Amino acid sequence: MIPQDLSESSLLSALDGASIVYFDGRLYETALVVAHEAARKNIPILIDAERPREGLDDLLKLADYVVCSAKFPKVSAIMLL
């Protein structure tokens, strides 16, 4: 799914009544659209950061909760160097 596939009414409908949103870092462009709206609506955001992915850093900036392996922060730091 790309952001253009997600209409505003579909997005709002999907988030209506949500108590948390979950992202696994895939399809980051669409995830960012949903995450920004969730943040605007004060819906907590959970990210499953199994490994570094394109766009993950942008998602992590919006996250309230992050689940990852103990090695993930070390791997991410090395990749940034």
PDB file of N, CA, C and O in Angstrom:
ATOM      1  N   MET A   1       0.845  -1.172   0.000  1.00  0.00           N
ATOM      2  CA  MET A   1       0.000   0.000   0.000  1.00  0.00           C
ATOM      3  C   MET A   1       0.892   1.237   0.000  1.00  0.00           C
ATOM      4  O   MET A   1       1.864   1.313   0.752  1.00  0.00           O
ATOM      5  N   ILE A   2       0.560   2.182  -0.830  1.00  0.00           N
ATOM      6  CA  ILE A   2       1.272   3.452  -0.869  1.00  0.00           C
ATOM      7  C   ILE A   2       0.346   4.530  -0.311  1.00  0.00           C
ATOM      8  O   ILE A   2      -0.872   4.355  -0.294  1.00  0.00           O
ATOM      9  N   PRO A   3       0.919   5.644   0.147  1.00  0.00           N
ATOM     10  CA  PRO A   3       0.091   6.681   0.764  1.00  0.00           C
ATOM     11  C   PRO A   3      -1.108   7.109  -0.091  1.00  0.00           C
ATOM     12  O   PRO A   3      -2.170   7.416   0.450  1.00  0.00           O
ATOM     13  N   GLN A   4      -0.949   7.133  -1.403  1.00  0.00           N
ATOM     14  CA  GLN A   4      -2.036   7.551  -2.281  1.00  0.00           C
ATOM     15  C   GLN A   4      -3.210   6.564  -2.254  1.00  0.00           C
ATOM     16  O   GLN A   4      -4.327   6.927  -2.622  1.00  0.00           O
ATOM     17  N   ASP A   5      -2.968   5.333  -1.824  1.00  0.00           N
ATOM     18  CA  ASP A   5      -4.035   4.327  -1.727  1.00  0.00           C
ATOM     19  C   ASP A   5      -4.902   4.526  -0.485  1.00  0.00           C
ATOM     20  O   ASP A   5      -5.962   3.912  -0.359  1.00  0.00           O
ATOM     21  N   LEU A   6      -4.457   5.374   0.422  1.00  0.00           N
ATOM     22  CA  LEU A   6      -5.133   5.564   1.695  1.00  0.00           C
ATOM     23  C   LEU A   6      -5.859   6.903   1.697  1.00  0.00           C
ATOM     24  O   LEU A   6      -5.238   7.954   1.856  1.00  0.00           O
ATOM     25  N   SER A   7      -7.161   6.861   1.521  1.00  0.00           N
ATOM     26  CA  SER A   7      -7.931   8.103   1.530  1.00  0.00           C
ATOM     27  C   SER A   7      -8.035   8.638   2.956  1.00  0.00           C
ATOM     28  O   SER A   7      -7.889   7.892   3.924  1.00  0.00           O
ATOM     29  N   GLU A   8      -8.285   9.924   3.068  1.00  0.00           N
ATOM     30  CA  GLU A   8      -8.415  10.532   4.391  1.00  0.00           C
ATOM     31  C   GLU A   8      -9.560   9.896   5.169  1.00  0.00           C
ATOM     32  O   GLU A   8      -9.434   9.660   6.371  1.00  0.00           O
ATOM     33  N   SER A   9     -10.673   9.616   4.500  1.00  0.00           N
ATOM     34  CA  SER A   9     -11.804   9.005   5.198  1.00  0.00           C
ATOM     35  C   SER A   9     -11.458   7.587   5.670  1.00  0.00           C
ATOM     36  O   SER A   9     -11.880   7.182   6.753  1.00  0.00           O
ATOM     37  N   SER A  10     -10.703   6.834   4.877  1.00  0.00           N
ATOM     38  CA  SER A  10     -10.276   5.494   5.289  1.00  0.00           C
ATOM     39  C   SER A  10      -9.338   5.566   6.491  1.00  0.00           C
ATOM     40  O   SER A  10      -9.446   4.781   7.433  1.00  0.00           O
ATOM     41  N   LEU A  11      -8.422   6.521   6.436  1.00  0.00           N
ATOM     42  CA  LEU A  11      -7.478   6.699   7.534  1.00  0.00           C
ATOM     43  C   LEU A  11      -8.205   7.053   8.821  1.00  0.00           C
ATOM     44  O   LEU A  11      -7.964   6.444   9.864  1.00  0.00           O
ATOM     45  N   LEU A  12      -9.088   8.027   8.750  1.00  0.00           N
ATOM     46  CA  LEU A  12      -9.823   8.440   9.940  1.00  0.00           C
ATOM     47  C   LEU A  12     -10.705   7.314  10.467  1.00  0.00           C
ATOM     48  O   LEU A  12     -10.826   7.128  11.678  1.00  0.00           O
ATOM     49  N   SER A  13     -11.313   6.576   9.567  1.00  0.00           N
ATOM     50  CA  SER A  13     -12.145   5.443   9.959  1.00  0.00           C
ATOM     51  C   SER A  13     -11.312   4.364  10.644  1.00  0.00           C
ATOM     52  O   SER A  13     -11.737   3.787  11.645  1.00  0.00           O
ATOM     53  N   ALA A  14     -10.131   4.093  10.106  1.00  0.00           N
ATOM     54  CA  ALA A  14      -9.258   3.059  10.675  1.00  0.00           C
ATOM     55  C   ALA A  14      -8.782   3.431  12.075  1.00  0.00           C
ATOM     56  O   ALA A  14      -8.598   2.557  12.923  1.00  0.00           O
ATOM     57  N   LEU A  15      -8.586   4.707  12.316  1.00  0.00           N
ATOM     58  CA  LEU A  15      -8.097   5.153  13.621  1.00  0.00           C
ATOM     59  C   LEU A  15      -9.210   5.418  14.625  1.00  0.00           C
ATOM     60  O   LEU A  15      -8.948   5.545  15.821  1.00  0.00           O
ATOM     61  N   ASP A  16     -10.439   5.500  14.155  1.00  0.00           N
ATOM     62  CA  ASP A  16     -11.570   5.778  15.035  1.00  0.00           C
ATOM     63  C   ASP A  16     -11.690   4.685  16.085  1.00  0.00           C
ATOM     64  O   ASP A  16     -11.904   3.519  15.754  1.00  0.00           O
ATOM     65  N   GLY A  17     -11.556   5.055  17.323  1.00  0.00           N
ATOM     66  CA  GLY A  17     -11.678   4.108  18.422  1.00  0.00           C
ATOM     67  C   GLY A  17     -10.406   3.339  18.729  1.00  0.00           C
ATOM     68  O   GLY A  17     -10.396   2.510  19.640  1.00  0.00           O
ATOM     69  N   ALA A  18      -9.329   3.594  17.990  1.00  0.00           N
ATOM     70  CA  ALA A  18      -8.073   2.885  18.237  1.00  0.00           C
ATOM     71  C   ALA A  18      -7.461   3.338  19.558  1.00  0.00           C
ATOM     72  O   ALA A  18      -7.488   4.522  19.897  1.00  0.00           O
ATOM     73  N   SER A  19      -6.913   2.387  20.293  1.00  0.00           N
ATOM     74  CA  SER A  19      -6.251   2.735  21.545  1.00  0.00           C
ATOM     75  C   SER A  19      -4.728   2.687  21.407  1.00  0.00           C
ATOM     76  O   SER A  19      -4.006   3.171  22.279  1.00  0.00           O
ATOM     77  N   ILE A  20      -4.241   2.097  20.303  1.00  0.00           N
ATOM     78  CA  ILE A  20      -2.811   2.060  19.996  1.00  0.00           C
ATOM     79  C   ILE A  20      -2.658   1.709  18.520  1.00  0.00           C
ATOM     80  O   ILE A  20      -3.511   1.028  17.950  1.00  0.00           O
ATOM     81  N   VAL A  21      -1.576   2.170  17.901  1.00  0.00           N
ATOM     82  CA  VAL A  21      -1.257   1.757  16.533  1.00  0.00           C
ATOM     83  C   VAL A  21       0.105   1.073  16.562  1.00  0.00           C
ATOM     84  O   VAL A  21       0.983   1.438  17.344  1.00  0.00           O
ATOM     85  N   TYR A  22       0.266   0.072  15.693  1.00  0.00           N
ATOM     86  CA  TYR A  22       1.466  -0.757  15.658  1.00  0.00           C
ATOM     87  C   TYR A  22       2.069  -0.716  14.261  1.00  0.00           C
ATOM     88  O   TYR A  22       1.361  -0.829  13.261  1.00  0.00           O
ATOM     89  N   PHE A  23       3.378  -0.553  14.210  1.00  0.00           N
ATOM     90  CA  PHE A  23       4.091  -0.576  12.938  1.00  0.00           C
ATOM     91  C   PHE A  23       5.304  -1.476  13.059  1.00  0.00           C
ATOM     92  O   PHE A  23       5.949  -1.532  14.106  1.00  0.00           O
ATOM     93  N   ASP A  24       5.612  -2.187  11.969  1.00  0.00           N
ATOM     94  CA  ASP A  24       6.788  -3.053  11.969  1.00  0.00           C
ATOM     95  C   ASP A  24       7.917  -2.489  11.116  1.00  0.00           C
ATOM     96  O   ASP A  24       8.923  -3.163  10.898  1.00  0.00           O
ATOM     97  N   GLY A  25       7.761  -1.273  10.637  1.00  0.00           N
ATOM     98  CA  GLY A  25       8.811  -0.630   9.862  1.00  0.00           C
ATOM     99  C   GLY A  25       8.735  -0.874   8.368  1.00  0.00           C
ATOM    100  O   GLY A  25       9.478  -0.262   7.601  1.00  0.00           O
ATOM    101  N   ARG A  26       7.849  -1.758   7.949  1.00  0.00           N
ATOM    102  CA  ARG A  26       7.670  -1.986   6.516  1.00  0.00           C
ATOM    103  C   ARG A  26       6.707  -0.931   5.980  1.00  0.00           C
ATOM    104  O   ARG A  26       5.937  -0.342   6.739  1.00  0.00           O
ATOM    105  N   LEU A  27       6.752  -0.700   4.687  1.00  0.00           N
ATOM    106  CA  LEU A  27       5.869   0.275   4.039  1.00  0.00           C
ATOM    107  C   LEU A  27       5.905   1.611   4.797  1.00  0.00           C
ATOM    108  O   LEU A  27       4.872   2.186   5.142  1.00  0.00           O
ATOM    109  N   TYR A  28       7.122   2.073   5.036  1.00  0.00           N
ATOM    110  CA  TYR A  28       7.309   3.223   5.913  1.00  0.00           C
ATOM    111  C   TYR A  28       6.602   4.485   5.430  1.00  0.00           C
ATOM    112  O   TYR A  28       6.166   5.286   6.257  1.00  0.00           O
ATOM    113  N   GLU A  29       6.474   4.689   4.129  1.00  0.00           N
ATOM    114  CA  GLU A  29       5.821   5.910   3.651  1.00  0.00           C
ATOM    115  C   GLU A  29       4.365   5.957   4.101  1.00  0.00           C
ATOM    116  O   GLU A  29       3.892   6.993   4.569  1.00  0.00           O
ATOM    117  N   THR A  30       3.664   4.856   3.963  1.00  0.00           N
ATOM    118  CA  THR A  30       2.276   4.783   4.410  1.00  0.00           C
ATOM    119  C   THR A  30       2.216   4.803   5.933  1.00  0.00           C
ATOM    120  O   THR A  30       1.348   5.451   6.518  1.00  0.00           O
ATOM    121  N   ALA A  31       3.134   4.095   6.566  1.00  0.00           N
ATOM    122  CA  ALA A  31       3.177   4.075   8.029  1.00  0.00           C
ATOM    123  C   ALA A  31       3.352   5.484   8.585  1.00  0.00           C
ATOM    124  O   ALA A  31       2.748   5.826   9.602  1.00  0.00           O
ATOM    125  N   LEU A  32       4.166   6.301   7.935  1.00  0.00           N
ATOM    126  CA  LEU A  32       4.367   7.677   8.396  1.00  0.00           C
ATOM    127  C   LEU A  32       3.093   8.501   8.310  1.00  0.00           C
ATOM    128  O   LEU A  32       2.809   9.301   9.203  1.00  0.00           O
ATOM    129  N   VAL A  33       2.329   8.315   7.251  1.00  0.00           N
ATOM    130  CA  VAL A  33       1.056   9.030   7.118  1.00  0.00           C
ATOM    131  C   VAL A  33       0.131   8.655   8.278  1.00  0.00           C
ATOM    132  O   VAL A  33      -0.463   9.522   8.918  1.00  0.00           O
ATOM    133  N   VAL A  34       0.022   7.365   8.533  1.00  0.00           N
ATOM    134  CA  VAL A  34      -0.846   6.881   9.609  1.00  0.00           C
ATOM    135  C   VAL A  34      -0.302   7.329  10.964  1.00  0.00           C
ATOM    136  O   VAL A  34      -1.068   7.752  11.829  1.00  0.00           O
ATOM    137  N   ALA A  35       1.006   7.240  11.153  1.00  0.00           N
ATOM    138  CA  ALA A  35       1.616   7.621  12.428  1.00  0.00           C
ATOM    139  C   ALA A  35       1.420   9.103  12.734  1.00  0.00           C
ATOM    140  O   ALA A  35       1.143   9.470  13.876  1.00  0.00           O
ATOM    141  N   HIS A  36       1.561   9.950  11.724  1.00  0.00           N
ATOM    142  CA  HIS A  36       1.350  11.386  11.947  1.00  0.00           C
ATOM    143  C   HIS A  36      -0.093  11.657  12.382  1.00  0.00           C
ATOM    144  O   HIS A  36      -0.328  12.463  13.282  1.00  0.00           O
ATOM    145  N   GLU A  37      -1.039  10.999  11.759  1.00  0.00           N
ATOM    146  CA  GLU A  37      -2.440  11.200  12.144  1.00  0.00           C
ATOM    147  C   GLU A  37      -2.700  10.629  13.537  1.00  0.00           C
ATOM    148  O   GLU A  37      -3.429  11.228  14.327  1.00  0.00           O
ATOM    149  N   ALA A  38      -2.108   9.482  13.835  1.00  0.00           N
ATOM    150  CA  ALA A  38      -2.263   8.896  15.175  1.00  0.00           C
ATOM    151  C   ALA A  38      -1.680   9.838  16.233  1.00  0.00           C
ATOM    152  O   ALA A  38      -2.284  10.047  17.286  1.00  0.00           O
ATOM    153  N   ALA A  39      -0.519  10.396  15.951  1.00  0.00           N
ATOM    154  CA  ALA A  39       0.094  11.336  16.900  1.00  0.00           C
ATOM    155  C   ALA A  39      -0.796  12.565  17.077  1.00  0.00           C
ATOM    156  O   ALA A  39      -0.951  13.066  18.191  1.00  0.00           O
ATOM    157  N   ARG A  40      -1.372  13.046  15.992  1.00  0.00           N
ATOM    158  CA  ARG A  40      -2.272  14.205  16.067  1.00  0.00           C
ATOM    159  C   ARG A  40      -3.490  13.897  16.938  1.00  0.00           C
ATOM    160  O   ARG A  40      -4.016  14.777  17.619  1.00  0.00           O
ATOM    161  N   LYS A  41      -3.931  12.638  16.908  1.00  0.00           N
ATOM    162  CA  LYS A  41      -5.094  12.221  17.685  1.00  0.00           C
ATOM    163  C   LYS A  41      -4.703  11.696  19.073  1.00  0.00           C
ATOM    164  O   LYS A  41      -5.551  11.195  19.813  1.00  0.00           O
ATOM    165  N   ASN A  42      -3.412  11.814  19.422  1.00  0.00           N
ATOM    166  CA  ASN A  42      -2.901  11.334  20.714  1.00  0.00           C
ATOM    167  C   ASN A  42      -3.122   9.838  20.916  1.00  0.00           C
ATOM    168  O   ASN A  42      -3.400   9.390  22.028  1.00  0.00           O
ATOM    169  N   ILE A  43      -2.998   9.079  19.849  1.00  0.00           N
ATOM    170  CA  ILE A  43      -3.075   7.621  19.933  1.00  0.00           C
ATOM    171  C   ILE A  43      -1.639   7.112  20.074  1.00  0.00           C
ATOM    172  O   ILE A  43      -0.800   7.423  19.229  1.00  0.00           O
ATOM    173  N   PRO A  44      -1.336   6.340  21.119  1.00  0.00           N
ATOM    174  CA  PRO A  44       0.028   5.834  21.294  1.00  0.00           C
ATOM    175  C   PRO A  44       0.495   5.007  20.094  1.00  0.00           C
ATOM    176  O   PRO A  44      -0.291   4.314  19.447  1.00  0.00           O
ATOM    177  N   ILE A  45       1.782   5.101  19.822  1.00  0.00           N
ATOM    178  CA  ILE A  45       2.392   4.430  18.667  1.00  0.00           C
ATOM    179  C   ILE A  45       3.435   3.440  19.161  1.00  0.00           C
ATOM    180  O   ILE A  45       4.342   3.798  19.913  1.00  0.00           O
ATOM    181  N   LEU A  46       3.294   2.189  18.730  1.00  0.00           N
ATOM    182  CA  LEU A  46       4.226   1.113  19.061  1.00  0.00           C
ATOM    183  C   LEU A  46       4.967   0.702  17.798  1.00  0.00           C
ATOM    184  O   LEU A  46       4.341   0.386  16.787  1.00  0.00           O
ATOM    185  N   ILE A  47       6.298   0.705  17.849  1.00  0.00           N
ATOM    186  CA  ILE A  47       7.131   0.320  16.717  1.00  0.00           C
ATOM    187  C   ILE A  47       7.872  -0.966  17.074  1.00  0.00           C
ATOM    188  O   ILE A  47       8.484  -1.065  18.138  1.00  0.00           O
ATOM    189  N   ASP A  48       7.812  -1.942  16.181  1.00  0.00           N
ATOM    190  CA  ASP A  48       8.590  -3.168  16.304  1.00  0.00           C
ATOM    191  C   ASP A  48       9.798  -2.997  15.394  1.00  0.00           C
ATOM    192  O   ASP A  48       9.707  -3.186  14.181  1.00  0.00           O
ATOM    193  N   ALA A  49      10.921  -2.642  15.988  1.00  0.00           N
ATOM    194  CA  ALA A  49      12.131  -2.344  15.221  1.00  0.00           C
ATOM    195  C   ALA A  49      13.035  -3.572  15.197  1.00  0.00           C
ATOM    196  O   ALA A  49      14.019  -3.649  15.933  1.00  0.00           O
ATOM    197  N   GLU A  50      12.687  -4.524  14.347  1.00  0.00           N
ATOM    198  CA  GLU A  50      13.453  -5.775  14.309  1.00  0.00           C
ATOM    199  C   GLU A  50      14.829  -5.594  13.689  1.00  0.00           C
ATOM    200  O   GLU A  50      15.774  -6.297  14.047  1.00  0.00           O
ATOM    201  N   ARG A  51      14.944  -4.648  12.757  1.00  0.00           N
ATOM    202  CA  ARG A  51      16.235  -4.360  12.124  1.00  0.00           C
ATOM    203  C   ARG A  51      16.132  -2.993  11.454  1.00  0.00           C
ATOM    204  O   ARG A  51      15.031  -2.503  11.202  1.00  0.00           O
ATOM    205  N   PRO A  52      17.276  -2.382  11.167  1.00  0.00           N
ATOM    206  CA  PRO A  52      17.240  -1.080  10.492  1.00  0.00           C
ATOM    207  C   PRO A  52      16.544  -1.189   9.133  1.00  0.00           C
ATOM    208  O   PRO A  52      16.809  -2.114   8.365  1.00  0.00           O
ATOM    209  N   ARG A  53      15.671  -0.256   8.850  1.00  0.00           N
ATOM    210  CA  ARG A  53      14.954  -0.199   7.574  1.00  0.00           C
ATOM    211  C   ARG A  53      14.883   1.254   7.125  1.00  0.00           C
ATOM    212  O   ARG A  53      15.001   2.179   7.929  1.00  0.00           O
ATOM    213  N   GLU A  54      14.692   1.427   5.846  1.00  0.00           N
ATOM    214  CA  GLU A  54      14.523   2.768   5.306  1.00  0.00           C
ATOM    215  C   GLU A  54      13.297   3.415   5.958  1.00  0.00           C
ATOM    216  O   GLU A  54      12.235   2.798   6.035  1.00  0.00           O
ATOM    217  N   GLY A  55      13.445   4.638   6.417  1.00  0.00           N
ATOM    218  CA  GLY A  55      12.348   5.378   7.010  1.00  0.00           C
ATOM    219  C   GLY A  55      12.085   5.076   8.469  1.00  0.00           C
ATOM    220  O   GLY A  55      11.263   5.743   9.098  1.00  0.00           O
ATOM    221  N   LEU A  56      12.776   4.071   9.030  1.00  0.00           N
ATOM    222  CA  LEU A  56      12.511   3.691  10.419  1.00  0.00           C
ATOM    223  C   LEU A  56      12.824   4.826  11.386  1.00  0.00           C
ATOM    224  O   LEU A  56      12.099   5.026  12.360  1.00  0.00           O
ATOM    225  N   ASP A  57      13.889   5.566  11.128  1.00  0.00           N
ATOM    226  CA  ASP A  57      14.240   6.674  12.025  1.00  0.00           C
ATOM    227  C   ASP A  57      13.107   7.688  12.136  1.00  0.00           C
ATOM    228  O   ASP A  57      12.842   8.206  13.221  1.00  0.00           O
ATOM    229  N   ASP A  58      12.441   7.972  11.028  1.00  0.00           N
ATOM    230  CA  ASP A  58      11.320   8.913  11.062  1.00  0.00           C
ATOM    231  C   ASP A  58      10.162   8.355  11.884  1.00  0.00           C
ATOM    232  O   ASP A  58       9.506   9.098  12.615  1.00  0.00           O
ATOM    233  N   LEU A  59       9.910   7.065  11.770  1.00  0.00           N
ATOM    234  CA  LEU A  59       8.859   6.442  12.572  1.00  0.00           C
ATOM    235  C   LEU A  59       9.228   6.448  14.059  1.00  0.00           C
ATOM    236  O   LEU A  59       8.382   6.703  14.916  1.00  0.00           O
ATOM    237  N   LEU A  60      10.484   6.168  14.348  1.00  0.00           N
ATOM    238  CA  LEU A  60      10.921   6.129  15.751  1.00  0.00           C
ATOM    239  C   LEU A  60      10.751   7.479  16.434  1.00  0.00           C
ATOM    240  O   LEU A  60      10.513   7.535  17.641  1.00  0.00           O
ATOM    241  N   LYS A  61      10.870   8.557  15.685  1.00  0.00           N
ATOM    242  CA  LYS A  61      10.688   9.890  16.264  1.00  0.00           C
ATOM    243  C   LYS A  61       9.259  10.106  16.760  1.00  0.00           C
ATOM    244  O   LYS A  61       9.022  10.927  17.646  1.00  0.00           O
ATOM    245  N   LEU A  62       8.318   9.371  16.190  1.00  0.00           N
ATOM    246  CA  LEU A  62       6.909   9.513  16.577  1.00  0.00           C
ATOM    247  C   LEU A  62       6.479   8.480  17.617  1.00  0.00           C
ATOM    248  O   LEU A  62       5.388   8.574  18.180  1.00  0.00           O
ATOM    249  N   ALA A  63       7.339   7.496  17.866  1.00  0.00           N
ATOM    250  CA  ALA A  63       6.963   6.354  18.710  1.00  0.00           C
ATOM    251  C   ALA A  63       6.840   6.711  20.180  1.00  0.00           C
ATOM    252  O   ALA A  63       7.613   7.498  20.726  1.00  0.00           O
ATOM    253  N   ASP A  64       5.846   6.106  20.793  1.00  0.00           N
ATOM    254  CA  ASP A  64       5.715   6.160  22.245  1.00  0.00           C
ATOM    255  C   ASP A  64       6.376   4.936  22.872  1.00  0.00           C
ATOM    256  O   ASP A  64       6.893   4.999  23.988  1.00  0.00           O
ATOM    257  N   TYR A  65       6.353   3.821  22.141  1.00  0.00           N
ATOM    258  CA  TYR A  65       6.920   2.558  22.598  1.00  0.00           C
ATOM    259  C   TYR A  65       7.685   1.910  21.454  1.00  0.00           C
ATOM    260  O   TYR A  65       7.253   1.956  20.302  1.00  0.00           O
ATOM    261  N   VAL A  66       8.826   1.304  21.778  1.00  0.00           N
ATOM    262  CA  VAL A  66       9.625   0.600  20.779  1.00  0.00           C
ATOM    263  C   VAL A  66       9.994  -0.761  21.344  1.00  0.00           C
ATOM    264  O   VAL A  66      10.434  -0.878  22.488  1.00  0.00           O
ATOM    265  N   VAL A  67       9.807  -1.795  20.518  1.00  0.00           N
ATOM    266  CA  VAL A  67      10.212  -3.151  20.863  1.00  0.00           C
ATOM    267  C   VAL A  67      11.338  -3.513  19.908  1.00  0.00           C
ATOM    268  O   VAL A  67      11.207  -3.367  18.693  1.00  0.00           O
ATOM    269  N   CYS A  68      12.447  -3.989  20.470  1.00  0.00           N
ATOM    270  CA  CYS A  68      13.569  -4.392  19.617  1.00  0.00           C
ATOM    271  C   CYS A  68      14.450  -5.370  20.380  1.00  0.00           C
ATOM    272  O   CYS A  68      14.312  -5.537  21.592  1.00  0.00           O
ATOM    273  N   SER A  69      15.358  -6.013  19.652  1.00  0.00           N
ATOM    274  CA  SER A  69      16.309  -6.898  20.312  1.00  0.00           C
ATOM    275  C   SER A  69      17.323  -6.047  21.063  1.00  0.00           C
ATOM    276  O   SER A  69      17.453  -4.849  20.810  1.00  0.00           O
ATOM    277  N   ALA A  70      18.032  -6.671  21.980  1.00  0.00           N
ATOM    278  CA  ALA A  70      19.046  -5.950  22.750  1.00  0.00           C
ATOM    279  C   ALA A  70      20.164  -5.436  21.858  1.00  0.00           C
ATOM    280  O   ALA A  70      20.817  -4.451  22.202  1.00  0.00           O
ATOM    281  N   LYS A  71      20.401  -6.085  20.711  1.00  0.00           N
ATOM    282  CA  LYS A  71      21.483  -5.690  19.814  1.00  0.00           C
ATOM    283  C   LYS A  71      21.074  -4.594  18.845  1.00  0.00           C
ATOM    284  O   LYS A  71      21.940  -3.953  18.249  1.00  0.00           O
ATOM    285  N   PHE A  72      19.794  -4.363  18.675  1.00  0.00           N
ATOM    286  CA  PHE A  72      19.340  -3.399  17.664  1.00  0.00           C
ATOM    287  C   PHE A  72      19.941  -2.012  17.836  1.00  0.00           C
ATOM    288  O   PHE A  72      20.444  -1.458  16.859  1.00  0.00           O
ATOM    289  N   PRO A  73      19.915  -1.415  19.045  1.00  0.00           N
ATOM    290  CA  PRO A  73      20.498  -0.064  19.173  1.00  0.00           C
ATOM    291  C   PRO A  73      21.972  -0.031  18.783  1.00  0.00           C
ATOM    292  O   PRO A  73      22.434   0.957  18.213  1.00  0.00           O
ATOM    293  N   LYS A  74      22.720  -1.098  19.081  1.00  0.00           N
ATOM    294  CA  LYS A  74      24.129  -1.142  18.725  1.00  0.00           C
ATOM    295  C   LYS A  74      24.302  -1.222  17.215  1.00  0.00           C
ATOM    296  O   LYS A  74      25.152  -0.532  16.652  1.00  0.00           O
ATOM    297  N   VAL A  75      23.518  -2.044  16.562  1.00  0.00           N
ATOM    298  CA  VAL A  75      23.578  -2.197  15.107  1.00  0.00           C
ATOM    299  C   VAL A  75      23.215  -0.879  14.443  1.00  0.00           C
ATOM    300  O   VAL A  75      23.873  -0.458  13.492  1.00  0.00           O
ATOM    301  N   SER A  76      22.178  -0.233  14.936  1.00  0.00           N
ATOM    302  CA  SER A  76      21.732   1.036  14.352  1.00  0.00           C
ATOM    303  C   SER A  76      22.808   2.107  14.507  1.00  0.00           C
ATOM    304  O   SER A  76      23.046   2.880  13.579  1.00  0.00           O
ATOM    305  N   ALA A  77      23.452   2.162  15.651  1.00  0.00           N
ATOM    306  CA  ALA A  77      24.492   3.157  15.878  1.00  0.00           C
ATOM    307  C   ALA A  77      25.676   2.926  14.952  1.00  0.00           C
ATOM    308  O   ALA A  77      26.237   3.884  14.420  1.00  0.00           O
ATOM    309  N   ILE A  78      26.060   1.689  14.754  1.00  0.00           N
ATOM    310  CA  ILE A  78      27.171   1.361  13.863  1.00  0.00           C
ATOM    311  C   ILE A  78      26.832   1.749  12.430  1.00  0.00           C
ATOM    312  O   ILE A  78      27.686   2.271  11.713  1.00  0.00           O
ATOM    313  N   MET A  79      25.601   1.503  12.006  1.00  0.00           N
ATOM    314  CA  MET A  79      25.199   1.816  10.640  1.00  0.00           C
ATOM    315  C   MET A  79      25.185   3.324  10.390  1.00  0.00           C
ATOM    316  O   MET A  79      25.363   3.767   9.255  1.00  0.00           O
ATOM    317  N   LEU A  80      24.976   4.107  11.438  1.00  0.00           N
ATOM    318  CA  LEU A  80      24.931   5.561  11.282  1.00  0.00           C
ATOM    319  C   LEU A  80      26.329   6.168  11.150  1.00  0.00           C
ATOM    320  O   LEU A  80      26.475   7.289  10.663  1.00  0.00           O
ATOM    321  N   LEU A  81      27.351   5.435  11.580  1.00  0.00           N
ATOM    322  CA  LEU A  81      28.714   5.970  11.532  1.00  0.00           C
ATOM    323  C   LEU A  81      29.268   6.041  10.155  1.00  0.00           C
ATOM    324  O   LEU A  81      30.406   6.471   9.969  1.00  0.00           O
TER     325      LEU A  81
END
